[in-house]
Amino acid sequence: MKTPARLFSRFPGGVKVPSLLALAVILLAAWLIVESPLFHPTAPPGLHLTDLHSVGEFQHLFNQDVGTPRLVLILSPT
């Protein structure tokens, strides 16, 4: 039994296979571009976020950097 090639050239709703392939390629390219390391800037070398466990540790590190600008970030889990 011979099946016409036209039967497989469209999906239900009239969407053509080449259109779906083009859409898949565009979506894949967009995903790869967005997830690229080029779009995720990193901090300059030498900068890091410190997890402090006590007030004394905070005071020691804070007093160590006299004369330089500092950023204190306080997060509460509640």
TORGUTOR-465499 format. One line per field, with one value per atom (N, C-alpha, C): residue in three letters; atom name; x, y, z. Coordinates in pm, 1 decimal. Last residue first. Layout:
# TORGUTOR-465499
type <- [ALA; ...] $
atom <- [CA; ...] $
X <- [X; ...] $
Y <- [Y; ...] $
Z <- [Z; ...] $
This chain:
# TORGUTOR-465499
type <- [THR; THR; THR; PRO; PRO; PRO; SER; SER; SER; LEU; LEU; LEU; ILE; ILE; ILE; LEU; LEU; LEU; VAL; VAL; VAL; LEU; LEU; LEU; ARG; ARG; ARG; PRO; PRO; PRO; THR; THR; THR; GLY; GLY; GLY; VAL; VAL; VAL; ASP; ASP; ASP; GLN; GLN; GLN; ASN; ASN; ASN; PHE; PHE; PHE; LEU; LEU; LEU; HIS; HIS; HIS; GLN; GLN; GLN; PHE; PHE; PHE; GLU; GLU; GLU; GLY; GLY; GLY; VAL; VAL; VAL; SER; SER; SER; HIS; HIS; HIS; LEU; LEU; LEU; ASP; ASP; ASP; THR; THR; THR; LEU; LEU; LEU; HIS; HIS; HIS; LEU; LEU; LEU; GLY; GLY; GLY; PRO; PRO; PRO; PRO; PRO; PRO; ALA; ALA; ALA; THR; THR; THR; PRO; PRO; PRO; HIS; HIS; HIS; PHE; PHE; PHE; LEU; LEU; LEU; PRO; PRO; PRO; SER; SER; SER; GLU; GLU; GLU; VAL; VAL; VAL; ILE; ILE; ILE; LEU; LEU; LEU; TRP; TRP; TRP; ALA; ALA; ALA; ALA; ALA; ALA; LEU; LEU; LEU; LEU; LEU; LEU; ILE; ILE; ILE; VAL; VAL; VAL; ALA; ALA; ALA; LEU; LEU; LEU; ALA; ALA; ALA; LEU; LEU; LEU; LEU; LEU; LEU; SER; SER; SER; PRO; PRO; PRO; VAL; VAL; VAL; LYS; LYS; LYS; VAL; VAL; VAL; GLY; GLY; GLY; GLY; GLY; GLY; PRO; PRO; PRO; PHE; PHE; PHE; ARG; ARG; ARG; SER; SER; SER; PHE; PHE; PHE; LEU; LEU; LEU; ARG; ARG; ARG; ALA; ALA; ALA; PRO; PRO; PRO; THR; THR; THR; LYS; LYS; LYS; MET; MET; MET] $
atom <- [N; CA; C; N; CA; C; N; CA; C; N; CA; C; N; CA; C; N; CA; C; N; CA; C; N; CA; C; N; CA; C; N; CA; C; N; CA; C; N; CA; C; N; CA; C; N; CA; C; N; CA; C; N; CA; C; N; CA; C; N; CA; C; N; CA; C; N; CA; C; N; CA; C; N; CA; C; N; CA; C; N; CA; C; N; CA; C; N; CA; C; N; CA; C; N; CA; C; N; CA; C; N; CA; C; N; CA; C; N; CA; C; N; CA; C; N; CA; C; N; CA; C; N; CA; C; N; CA; C; N; CA; C; N; CA; C; N; CA; C; N; CA; C; N; CA; C; N; CA; C; N; CA; C; N; CA; C; N; CA; C; N; CA; C; N; CA; C; N; CA; C; N; CA; C; N; CA; C; N; CA; C; N; CA; C; N; CA; C; N; CA; C; N; CA; C; N; CA; C; N; CA; C; N; CA; C; N; CA; C; N; CA; C; N; CA; C; N; CA; C; N; CA; C; N; CA; C; N; CA; C; N; CA; C; N; CA; C; N; CA; C; N; CA; C; N; CA; C; N; CA; C; N; CA; C; N; CA; C; N; CA; C; N; CA; C; N; CA; C; N; CA; C] $
X <- [1329.3; 1185.6; 1121.9; 1599.8; 1524.4; 1374.2; 1746.6; 1675.5; 1593.0; 2055.5; 1938.3; 1876.9; 2246.5; 2188.4; 2060.8; 2540.6; 2414.7; 2363.4; 2741.8; 2694.1; 2555.9; 3020.6; 2878.1; 2840.0; 3262.4; 3215.4; 3065.1; 3552.8; 3407.0; 3366.1; 3830.3; 3774.7; 3623.2; 3904.7; 3937.5; 3887.1; 3967.0; 3946.9; 3990.3; 3934.2; 3929.1; 3901.5; 3921.4; 4038.5; 4046.8; 3672.7; 3782.6; 3909.9; 3533.4; 3495.7; 3610.4; 3649.8; 3661.4; 3629.8; 3578.1; 3717.6; 3735.5; 3298.0; 3375.8; 3521.6; 3237.4; 3199.3; 3283.1; 3329.5; 3389.6; 3359.8; 3151.8; 3295.7; 3368.9; 2909.0; 2930.2; 3079.4; 2931.7; 2924.4; 2949.6; 2942.6; 2868.3; 2858.2; 2925.4; 2969.3; 2880.7; 3040.2; 2932.5; 2983.6; 3129.5; 3171.1; 3050.1; 3189.7; 3088.7; 3125.9; 3469.2; 3389.1; 3291.6; 3713.9; 3593.9; 3514.9; 3916.2; 3949.9; 3829.9; 3808.9; 3888.2; 3921.9; 3470.7; 3614.5; 3692.0; 3190.7; 3260.3; 3407.2; 3044.3; 3097.9; 3169.3; 2749.7; 2874.7; 2916.2; 2615.6; 2618.9; 2748.7; 2638.8; 2529.1; 2519.8; 2843.2; 2860.6; 2754.5; 2765.7; 2837.4; 2858.0; 2432.0; 2573.9; 2641.1; 2161.7; 2237.7; 2388.6; 2089.0; 2054.7; 2137.0; 2183.4; 2233.6; 2208.9; 2035.2; 2181.0; 2241.1; 1774.9; 1810.3; 1961.9; 1794.9; 1765.0; 1804.5; 1841.0; 1941.8; 1919.8; 1597.2; 1724.0; 1833.5; 1416.0; 1406.4; 1535.9; 1504.7; 1505.2; 1501.0; 1457.6; 1594.1; 1604.8; 1177.6; 1262.8; 1406.6; 1099.1; 1067.1; 1156.1; 1188.2; 1243.5; 1218.2; 1022.8; 1168.0; 1234.6; 771.5; 802.9; 953.1; 800.3; 772.9; 806.2; 832.9; 944.1; 923.9; 567.3; 686.0; 803.0; 293.7; 386.5; 509.8; -25.5; 112.3; 206.1; -297.9; -236.6; -94.5; -414.5; -423.4; -354.2; -184.0; -320.6; -320.6; 88.0; 33.7; -109.3; 202.0; 129.4; 86.9; 324.8; 383.2; 314.2; 211.2; 302.3; 363.4; 55.2; -9.9; 77.7; 221.6; 150.3; 85.5; 295.9; 392.1; 325.0; 55.1; 99.5; 191.3; 151.2; 96.0; 144.1; 65.1; 146.0; 77.2; 84.0; 0.0; 89.9] $
Y <- [3467.3; 3476.6; 3590.3; 3474.2; 3363.3; 3371.4; 3776.9; 3706.0; 3594.4; 3919.8; 3845.2; 3771.9; 4195.7; 4115.7; 4051.1; 4313.7; 4255.9; 4164.2; 4582.6; 4485.6; 4441.5; 4687.1; 4661.1; 4552.7; 4946.5; 4811.5; 4802.9; 5123.4; 5111.4; 4966.0; 5156.9; 5107.9; 5099.0; 5235.8; 5322.8; 5274.8; 4918.5; 5061.1; 5141.8; 4633.3; 4708.8; 4856.7; 4531.2; 4499.0; 4587.8; 4579.0; 4665.3; 4644.0; 4367.3; 4506.1; 4600.2; 4137.0; 4163.0; 4308.2; 4176.3; 4157.8; 4191.2; 4187.9; 4302.8; 4294.1; 3925.4; 4043.4; 4164.9; 3776.0; 3754.8; 3874.0; 3869.6; 3890.0; 3874.6; 3771.9; 3916.6; 3947.3; 3481.5; 3546.9; 3696.4; 3389.0; 3307.8; 3371.5; 3495.9; 3517.3; 3439.6; 3440.2; 3396.0; 3405.5; 3670.5; 3597.8; 3564.8; 3680.0; 3699.7; 3611.4; 3835.6; 3719.8; 3758.2; 3935.9; 3971.6; 3845.7; 3826.9; 3879.3; 3920.2; 3923.4; 3834.8; 3902.7; 4055.0; 4062.2; 3969.4; 3835.0; 3938.1; 3940.7; 3777.8; 3732.8; 3849.0; 3778.9; 3841.1; 3790.4; 3601.7; 3585.9; 3646.5; 3603.5; 3680.2; 3667.1; 3431.6; 3572.5; 3660.6; 3172.9; 3242.4; 3390.8; 3116.4; 3135.5; 3206.1; 3103.4; 3026.7; 3039.6; 3253.0; 3301.5; 3230.3; 3089.3; 3225.9; 3276.0; 2855.1; 2849.3; 2988.0; 2956.7; 2897.5; 2893.5; 3034.9; 3134.5; 3082.2; 2784.9; 2890.9; 2996.3; 2657.1; 2601.6; 2707.8; 2821.3; 2807.8; 2752.8; 2779.7; 2914.4; 2907.7; 2503.6; 2555.5; 2694.1; 2495.8; 2422.5; 2474.7; 2646.4; 2693.7; 2625.9; 2474.5; 2609.7; 2666.7; 2252.6; 2239.6; 2376.3; 2363.9; 2315.0; 2299.7; 2417.5; 2527.3; 2485.5; 2161.3; 2257.0; 2375.6; 2054.9; 2002.4; 2100.9; 2284.5; 2208.3; 2167.4; 2268.1; 2311.2; 2222.7; 2201.4; 2265.0; 2314.1; 2054.2; 2199.0; 2272.3; 1786.8; 1836.0; 1986.6; 1843.4; 1791.7; 1840.4; 1755.4; 1846.0; 1771.7; 1560.8; 1694.2; 1794.7; 1311.8; 1338.3; 1478.8; 1325.1; 1290.6; 1328.5; 1358.4; 1475.9; 1449.9; 1113.2; 1191.2; 1312.4; 849.0; 974.4; 1053.3; 516.7; 630.2; 758.3; 213.1; 332.7; 449.5; -115.8; 0.0; 123.8] $
Z <- [5794.6; 5822.6; 5747.6; 5749.7; 5690.6; 5715.4; 5654.2; 5759.5; 5696.5; 5574.5; 5529.0; 5646.6; 5514.7; 5622.3; 5569.4; 5397.4; 5352.4; 5462.1; 5368.5; 5466.7; 5421.9; 5201.1; 5185.5; 5285.3; 5227.2; 5258.3; 5238.8; 5120.2; 5126.5; 5148.0; 5345.2; 5218.5; 5230.6; 5598.8; 5485.9; 5351.6; 5734.3; 5762.1; 5639.7; 5742.3; 5617.1; 5639.5; 5998.7; 5918.4; 5793.5; 6100.9; 6145.1; 6063.6; 5975.9; 5950.3; 5986.4; 6083.1; 5939.8; 5905.6; 6356.8; 6316.2; 6167.8; 6346.7; 6394.6; 6349.5; 6254.3; 6176.1; 6216.4; 6468.4; 6336.9; 6245.7; 6663.7; 6678.1; 6545.3; 6575.4; 6575.8; 6585.7; 6358.7; 6489.7; 6474.2; 6102.8; 6199.0; 6337.0; 5761.7; 5899.6; 5996.1; 5452.2; 5540.4; 5684.3; 5207.0; 5326.6; 5412.1; 4867.8; 4971.1; 5089.6; 4706.3; 4743.3; 4853.9; 4476.2; 4551.4; 4582.8; 4322.4; 4453.7; 4536.4; 3999.1; 4084.7; 4217.2; 3976.0; 3947.5; 4040.9; 3926.3; 4003.2; 3963.2; 3603.6; 3731.9; 3799.8; 3405.6; 3449.8; 3587.4; 3187.2; 3332.0; 3383.4; 2918.1; 2974.2; 3125.7; 2857.6; 2822.7; 2886.5; 2903.7; 3011.3; 2981.9; 2783.3; 2756.4; 2873.6; 2800.7; 2899.3; 2880.8; 2575.8; 2709.8; 2816.6; 2366.5; 2382.1; 2523.8; 2400.0; 2409.9; 2429.9; 2356.6; 2485.9; 2504.2; 2088.1; 2191.7; 2328.9; 1965.5; 1956.5; 2064.6; 2028.2; 2075.5; 2073.7; 1890.1; 2035.7; 2095.4; 1625.4; 1683.3; 1835.4; 1598.5; 1584.8; 1647.5; 1627.1; 1721.1; 1716.9; 1404.2; 1538.6; 1642.6; 1201.6; 1212.3; 1351.5; 1252.1; 1263.0; 1277.0; 1200.6; 1335.0; 1355.1; 928.9; 1022.4; 1164.7; 818.7; 815.0; 910.0; 874.7; 941.9; 934.0; 915.3; 832.0; 912.6; 1047.0; 1072.8; 991.9; 1036.7; 920.8; 942.3; 1230.1; 1244.3; 1131.4; 1242.3; 1261.3; 1287.2; 1009.8; 1134.4; 1146.9; 685.8; 775.4; 901.5; 542.6; 533.5; 625.2; 531.4; 642.3; 638.0; 299.9; 425.2; 545.1; 85.4; 134.7; 271.0; 5.0; 83.8; 146.4; 32.0; -30.6; 63.2; 52.7; 125.9; 59.1; -89.7; -104.2; -34.3; 0.0; 0.0; 0.0] $
